[in-house]
Amino acid sequence: MTDFPSLTDDSPNRIVYVRSVKTSELPESIQAQAPGLDHVYSINAPDGSVLALVSDRQQAFVVARQNELSPVSVH
């Protein structure tokens, strides 16, 4: 599983936010890892920092839950 260092076990807030991100808005090095994708989904900490990028929304929720986090959608 992915380790999310900004959300430690003693953190009272285990909510993370899932949102769609246009691939074109990402750094070129990340775009190169997502060929053919128009957008990806980010998992964000409450302070807005990106914890992970995944290829689809369902996967983002699975990754968050596997790390004992509570994902919510951001539109």
DSSP file (Angstrom, degrees, kcal/mol; ACC not computed):
  #  RESIDUE AA STRUCTURE BP1 BP2  ACC     N-H-->O    O-->H-N    N-H-->O    O-->H-N    TCO  KAPPA ALPHA  PHI   PSI    X-CA   Y-CA   Z-CA
    1    1 A M              0   0    0      0, 0.0     2,-0.3     0, 0.0    62,-0.0   0.000 360.0 360.0 360.0 158.1    0.0    0.0    0.0
    2    2 A T        -     0   0    0     61,-0.1     2,-0.6     1,-0.0    50,-0.0  -0.580 360.0-135.3 -78.0 138.5    1.0    3.6   -0.5
    3    3 A D        -     0   0    0     -2,-0.3    -1,-0.0     2,-0.0    64,-0.0  -0.863  11.0-157.9 -97.4 124.2    2.2    5.4    2.6
    4    4 A F    >   -     0   0    0     -2,-0.6     3,-1.5     3,-0.2    47,-0.0  -0.818   8.2-174.0-103.1  94.0    0.7    8.9    3.0
    5    5 A P  T 3  S+     0   0    0      0, 0.0     3,-0.2     0, 0.0    -1,-0.2   0.740  77.8  61.0 -64.3 -24.8    3.2   10.7    5.3
    6    6 A S  T 3  S+     0   0    0      1,-0.2     2,-0.5     2,-0.0    43,-0.0   0.616 101.7  56.2 -80.4  -9.3    1.1   13.9    5.7
    7    7 A L  S <  S-     0   0    0     -3,-1.5    -1,-0.2     7,-0.0    -3,-0.2  -0.750  79.1-173.6-120.8  83.3   -1.7   11.9    7.3
    8    8 A T    >   -     0   0    0     -2,-0.5     3,-2.1    -3,-0.2    -2,-0.0  -0.234  40.0-102.6 -74.2 164.9   -0.2   10.2   10.3
    9    9 A D  T 3  S+     0   0    0      1,-0.3    -1,-0.1     3,-0.0     5,-0.0   0.774 122.4  54.1 -59.7 -27.3   -2.0    7.7   12.4
   10   10 A D  T 3  S+     0   0    0      3,-0.0    -1,-0.3     2,-0.0    -2,-0.0   0.424  80.3 118.1 -89.1   3.8   -2.5   10.3   15.1
   11   11 A S    <   -     0   0    0     -3,-2.1    -4,-0.0     1,-0.1    -5,-0.0  -0.537  57.7-150.7 -69.8 129.4   -4.1   12.7   12.7
   12   12 A P  S    S+     0   0    0      0, 0.0     2,-0.7     0, 0.0    -1,-0.1   0.739  82.4  66.4 -73.5 -21.0   -7.7   13.5   13.7
   13   13 A N        +     0   0    0      1,-0.1    -2,-0.1     2,-0.1    -3,-0.0  -0.876  50.8 167.0-108.2 107.8   -8.8   14.1   10.1
   14   14 A R        +     0   0    0     -2,-0.7    56,-3.1    31,-0.1     2,-0.3   0.142  39.7 119.9-104.0  18.2   -8.7   11.0    7.9
   15   15 A I  E     -a   70   0A   0     54,-0.2     2,-0.3    56,-0.0    -2,-0.1  -0.666  38.9-176.0 -85.3 137.1  -10.7   12.6    5.1
   16   16 A V  E     -a   71   0A   0     54,-2.0    56,-1.8    -2,-0.3     2,-0.4  -0.923  19.2-129.2-126.5 158.0   -9.1   12.9    1.6
   17   17 A Y  E     -aB  72  44A   0     27,-2.7    27,-3.1    -2,-0.3     2,-0.5  -0.900  12.0-156.3-114.0 134.1  -10.5   14.5   -1.4
   18   18 A V  E     +aB  73  43A   0     54,-2.9    56,-2.5    -2,-0.4     2,-0.3  -0.923  23.2 162.8-109.8 128.0  -10.7   12.9   -4.9
   19   19 A R  E     - B   0  42A   0     23,-1.8    23,-2.8    -2,-0.5     2,-0.3  -0.988  39.0-107.8-144.9 154.8  -10.9   15.2   -7.9
   20   20 A S  E     - B   0  41A   0     54,-0.4     2,-0.4    -2,-0.3    21,-0.2  -0.597  32.6-167.4 -79.4 139.3  -10.4   15.0  -11.7
   21   21 A V  E     - B   0  40A   0     19,-3.1    19,-2.5    -2,-0.3     2,-0.3  -0.998  23.9-120.1-131.1 129.3   -7.3   16.7  -13.0
   22   22 A K  E >   - B   0  39A   0     -2,-0.4     3,-1.8    17,-0.2     4,-0.3  -0.505  18.6-137.4 -66.2 130.6   -6.7   17.4  -16.7
   23   23 A T  G >  S+     0   0    0     15,-2.0     3,-1.8     1,-0.3    -1,-0.2   0.847 102.1  64.8 -58.4 -34.4   -3.5   15.6  -17.7
   24   24 A S  G 3  S+     0   0    0     14,-0.5    -1,-0.3     1,-0.3    15,-0.1   0.684  95.6  58.8 -64.3 -17.4   -2.5   18.7  -19.7
   25   25 A E  G <  S+     0   0    0     -3,-1.8    -1,-0.3     2,-0.1    -2,-0.2   0.501  92.0  89.2 -88.5  -5.1   -2.2   20.7  -16.4
   26   26 A L  S <  S-     0   0    0     -3,-1.8     5,-0.1    -4,-0.3    -3,-0.0  -0.516  92.6 -85.2 -91.5 159.1    0.3   18.3  -14.9
   27   27 A P    >>  -     0   0    0      0, 0.0     4,-2.4     0, 0.0     3,-1.0  -0.253  42.4-112.0 -57.8 151.3    4.1   18.5  -15.3
   28   28 A E  H 3> S+     0   0    0      1,-0.3     4,-2.1     2,-0.2     5,-0.1   0.838 116.3  60.0 -56.8 -35.5    5.5   17.0  -18.5
   29   29 A S  H 34 S+     0   0    0      1,-0.2     4,-0.4     2,-0.2    -1,-0.3   0.854 110.0  42.1 -63.7 -33.3    7.2   14.2  -16.5
   30   30 A I  H X4 S+     0   0    0     -3,-1.0     3,-1.2     2,-0.2     4,-0.4   0.879 109.8  57.0 -78.6 -40.1    3.8   13.0  -15.2
   31   31 A Q  H >< S+     0   0    0     -4,-2.4     3,-1.6     1,-0.3    -2,-0.2   0.879 100.8  59.1 -56.6 -37.5    2.1   13.5  -18.5
   32   32 A A  T 3< S+     0   0    0     -4,-2.1    -1,-0.3     1,-0.3    -2,-0.2   0.755 102.5  53.4 -63.8 -24.4    4.6   11.1  -20.0
   33   33 A Q  T <  S+     0   0    0     -3,-1.2    -1,-0.3    -4,-0.4    -2,-0.2   0.475 107.9  52.2 -88.6  -3.0    3.4    8.4  -17.6
   34   34 A A  S X  S+     0   0    0     -3,-1.6     3,-1.8    -4,-0.4    -1,-0.2  -0.359  74.3 177.0-128.6  52.9   -0.2    8.9  -18.6
   35   35 A P  T 3  S+     0   0    0      0, 0.0     3,-0.1     0, 0.0    -3,-0.1  -0.337  71.3  11.1 -63.3 136.1   -0.2    8.5  -22.4
   36   36 A G  T 3  S+     0   0    0      1,-0.2     2,-0.5     2,-0.0    -2,-0.0   0.401  96.1 123.8  81.4  -3.5   -3.6    8.7  -24.0
   37   37 A L    <   -     0   0    0     -3,-1.8    -1,-0.2    -6,-0.2     3,-0.1  -0.802  44.3-166.3 -95.4 129.2   -5.3    9.9  -20.8
   38   38 A D  S    S+     0   0    0     -2,-0.5   -15,-2.0     1,-0.2   -14,-0.5   0.805  77.1   0.3 -77.3 -32.7   -7.3   13.1  -21.0
   39   39 A H  E     -B   22   0A   0    -17,-0.3     2,-0.3   -16,-0.1    -1,-0.2  -0.975  60.2-159.6-151.7 161.4   -7.5   13.3  -17.2
   40   40 A V  E     -B   21   0A   0    -19,-2.5   -19,-3.1    -2,-0.3     2,-0.5  -0.773  26.9-109.9-130.4 177.1   -6.5   11.5  -14.1
   41   41 A Y  E     -BC  20  54A   0     13,-3.0    13,-2.8    -2,-0.3     2,-0.4  -0.953  24.6-152.8-117.6 133.1   -7.8   11.5  -10.5
   42   42 A S  E     -BC  19  53A   0    -23,-2.8   -23,-1.8    -2,-0.5     2,-0.6  -0.795   7.6-146.3-103.0 146.3   -5.9   13.0   -7.6
   43   43 A I  E     -BC  18  52A   0      9,-2.7     8,-3.5    -2,-0.4     9,-1.3  -0.966  28.6-166.8-107.4 119.5   -6.2   12.1   -4.0
   44   44 A N  E     -BC  17  50A   0    -27,-3.1   -27,-2.7    -2,-0.6     6,-0.2  -0.871  18.9-128.8-117.8 141.6   -5.6   15.2   -1.9
   45   45 A A    >   -     0   0    0      4,-2.7     3,-2.5    -2,-0.4   -29,-0.1  -0.331  43.0 -97.2 -71.5 164.1   -5.0   15.8    1.8
   46   46 A P  T 3  S+     0   0    0      0, 0.0    -1,-0.1     0, 0.0   -30,-0.1   0.779 126.2  58.5 -56.2 -27.1   -7.2   18.4    3.5
   47   47 A D  T 3  S-     0   0    0      2,-0.1    -2,-0.0     1,-0.0    -3,-0.0   0.467 121.9-107.4 -83.1   0.8   -4.5   21.0    3.0
   48   48 A G  S <  S+     0   0    0     -3,-2.5     2,-0.1     1,-0.3    -1,-0.0   0.282  71.4 142.0  95.9 -10.3   -4.8   20.5   -0.8
   49   49 A S        -     0   0    0      1,-0.1    -4,-2.7    -5,-0.1     2,-0.5  -0.402  56.1-114.4 -68.4 142.7   -1.5   18.7   -1.2
   50   50 A V  E     +C   44   0A   0     -6,-0.2    -6,-0.2     1,-0.2     3,-0.1  -0.644  33.2 177.0 -81.2 124.5   -1.6   15.8   -3.7
   51   51 A L  E     -     0   0A   0     -8,-3.5     2,-0.3    -2,-0.5    -7,-0.2   0.778  65.9  -9.6 -94.5 -33.8   -1.0   12.4   -2.1
   52   52 A A  E     -C   43   0A   0     -9,-1.3    -9,-2.7   -48,-0.0     2,-0.4  -0.989  51.6-142.7-161.4 156.2   -1.5   10.3   -5.2
   53   53 A L  E     +C   42   0A   0     -2,-0.3     2,-0.3   -11,-0.2   -11,-0.2  -0.995  25.3 176.6-123.4 133.2   -2.5   10.3   -8.9
   54   54 A V  E     -C   41   0A   0    -13,-2.8   -13,-3.0    -2,-0.4     6,-0.1  -0.893  37.2-116.8-134.2 165.3   -4.4    7.4  -10.4
   55   55 A S  S    S+     0   0    0     -2,-0.3     2,-0.3   -15,-0.2   -16,-0.1   0.733  90.2  25.8 -79.6 -22.7   -6.0    6.6  -13.7
   56   56 A D  S  > S-     0   0    0    -15,-0.1     4,-1.7     1,-0.1   -15,-0.1  -0.974  72.2-118.4-144.4 160.5   -9.7    6.3  -12.7
   57   57 A R  H  > S+     0   0    0     -2,-0.3     4,-1.9     1,-0.2     5,-0.2   0.890 111.2  52.9 -62.4 -44.8  -12.1    7.5  -10.0
   58   58 A Q  H  > S+     0   0    0      1,-0.2     4,-2.2     2,-0.2    -1,-0.2   0.904 108.3  51.6 -60.6 -41.3  -12.9    4.1   -8.6
   59   59 A Q  H  > S+     0   0    0      1,-0.2     4,-2.9     2,-0.2    -1,-0.2   0.879 105.4  56.3 -62.9 -37.7   -9.2    3.3   -8.2
   60   60 A A  H  X S+     0   0    0     -4,-1.7     4,-2.2     1,-0.2    -1,-0.2   0.915 109.0  46.2 -60.6 -43.1   -8.8    6.5   -6.3
   61   61 A F  H  X S+     0   0    0     -4,-1.9     4,-2.4     2,-0.2    -1,-0.2   0.892 112.6  50.2 -67.3 -38.9  -11.4    5.5   -3.8
   62   62 A V  H  X S+     0   0    0     -4,-2.2     4,-2.6     2,-0.2    -2,-0.2   0.940 110.7  49.0 -63.8 -47.5  -10.0    2.0   -3.4
   63   63 A V  H  X S+     0   0    0     -4,-2.9     4,-1.0     1,-0.2    -2,-0.2   0.921 112.3  48.7 -59.2 -45.0   -6.5    3.4   -2.8
   64   64 A A  H ><>S+     0   0    0     -4,-2.2     5,-2.1    -5,-0.2     3,-0.8   0.941 113.2  46.1 -61.2 -47.7   -7.8    5.8   -0.2
   65   65 A R  H ><5S+     0   0    0     -4,-2.4     3,-1.9     1,-0.3    -1,-0.2   0.860 106.2  58.9 -66.2 -35.2   -9.8    3.1    1.7
   66   66 A Q  H 3<5S+     0   0    0     -4,-2.6    -1,-0.3     1,-0.3    -2,-0.2   0.769 106.5  50.3 -63.3 -23.6   -6.9    0.6    1.6
   67   67 A N  T <<5S-     0   0    0     -4,-1.0    -1,-0.3    -3,-0.8    -2,-0.2   0.102 123.0-107.5-101.3  20.5   -4.9    3.3    3.5
   68   68 A E  T < 5S+     0   0    0     -3,-1.9     2,-0.3     1,-0.2    -3,-0.2   0.841  76.3 134.9  58.3  38.3   -7.7    3.7    6.1
   69   69 A L      < -     0   0    0     -5,-2.1    -1,-0.2    -6,-0.1   -54,-0.2  -0.771  57.2-126.0-112.1 160.8   -8.7    7.1    4.7
   70   70 A S  E     -a   15   0A   0    -56,-3.1   -54,-2.0    -2,-0.3     2,-0.2  -0.887  28.6-156.0-109.8 102.0  -12.2    8.4    4.0
   71   71 A P  E     -a   16   0A   0      0, 0.0     2,-0.3     0, 0.0   -54,-0.2  -0.527  13.2-179.2 -81.8 143.8  -12.5    9.7    0.4
   72   72 A V  E     -a   17   0A   0    -56,-1.8   -54,-2.9    -2,-0.2     2,-0.2  -0.978  28.6-109.9-134.9 150.4  -15.0   12.2   -0.7
   73   73 A S  E     -a   18   0A   0     -2,-0.3     2,-0.4   -56,-0.2   -54,-0.2  -0.518  21.1-159.9 -80.4 145.5  -15.5   13.7   -4.2
   74   74 A V              0   0    0    -56,-2.5   -54,-0.4    -2,-0.2   -57,-0.0  -0.995 360.0 360.0-121.1 131.1  -14.7   17.2   -5.1
   75   75 A H              0   0    0     -2,-0.4    -1,-0.1   -56,-0.1   -56,-0.1   0.429 360.0 360.0-103.6 360.0  -16.4   18.6   -8.2
